[in-house]
Amino acid sequence: MFKYIYVISTVLSMILFFLCNYLTEPLVEKNELGVAGGGNGNPGLFPWFILFPFFLIFIYGTFKYLTNFILKINRKLIFIVIYSSSFLSIFIMIFTNNEAGKIREKIIDANPTFTSVKQLSLLNTWSNSIFFNQYTFILVFLLVLLTSSIYAAIKIPSSKKAK
């Protein structure tokens, strides 16, 4: 039964990231009123209110299934998984942070109400597409993989350590 719930939660989590990306406010120089920006908050975060429980089930299920799988493999392979998932996670985080910095600079250029990068938070209506896309969904998976690998490395029976 949990397998079906997990599959549904995985699909809904993917839809969640798609919706957040899709609902990103486009960055325009000036609108018809002559003012750049404006709006009613951050519509890209609205799907989180509805789909967050499914995202939590996705994380829990992924951790559960990955841990069960990783406990069956060789200890040396576990450390390879730990190092590779760490490296890929750091790479995606650095890439995402750099893209967010570029967007913040574009926002300052396009919107006269902002004069400094410090006035803008990293998560705003124009940056949803950077933080909620397929790469950050992969990042979530990699972080769960890293966590389950570390957990498995600690939990692995002593009889497997000797092999």
C-alpha positions, 0 to 999 in steps of 0.5 A, spaced: 500 500 500 505 504 501 508 503 494 502 506 491 502 512 496 509 513 495 509 513 487 503 518 487 507 522 492 513 522 487 509 524 481 505 530 486 512 532 488 514 533 481 508 537 479 509 541 485 516 543 483 513 544 476 508 549 478 513 553 482 517 554 476 511 555 472 508 560 476 514 565 477 513 572 475 516 574 469 521 580 470 519 585 466 522 592 465 516 596 465 509 594 465 503 598 462 503 603 468 510 605 467 512 601 474 516 595 474 514 589 478 508 589 483 503 583 484 500 580 490 505 576 493 509 570 491 504 565 487 509 560 486 509 558 493 502 557 493 502 550 491 506 548 497 500 549 501 496 544 498 502 539 496 507 539 502 504 533 505 505 529 499 512 532 498 514 529 506 511 523 504 516 523 498 522 524 502 520 519 507 519 514 502 525 515 498 529 515 505 526 508 506 527 505 500 534 508 499 536 506 506 534 499 505 537 498 498 544 501 500 544 496 506 544 491 501 551 493 498 558 493 499 561 498 505 566 501 499 560 502 495 556 506 500 562 511 501 562 512 493 555 513 494 556 518 499 562 522 496 559 522 489 552 525 492 556 530 496 559 532 490 553 533 486 549 536 491 555 541 492 555 543 485 548 544 484 548 548 490 553 553 487 550 553 480 543 555 483 546 560 488 550 563 482 544 563 478 540 567 484 545 572 484 545 573 477 537 574 477 538 579 483 542 583 479 537 583 473 532 585 478 536 591 481 537 593 473 529 592 472 526 595 478 528 602 480 525 601 487 531 596 489 538 600 489 542 594 492 542 587 492 542 586 500 535 589 499 532 583 495 532 576 498 534 570 495 527 567 494 522 572 491 517 572 486 522 572 480 527 567 482 522 561 483 524 558 477 531 558 479 530 554 486 524 550 484 526 546 477 528 539 475 535 541 478 533 542 485 528 536 485 534 532 483 538 536 489 533 534 494 533 526 491 541 527 492 540 530 499 536 524 501 541 519 498 546 522 502 543 522 508 540 515 507 547 513 505 550 516 511 545 512 516 546 506 512 554 507 513 553 508 521 547 502 521 551 497 517 552 490 521 559 489 524 559 482 520 559 486 513 564 491 516 569 485 516 568 484 508 
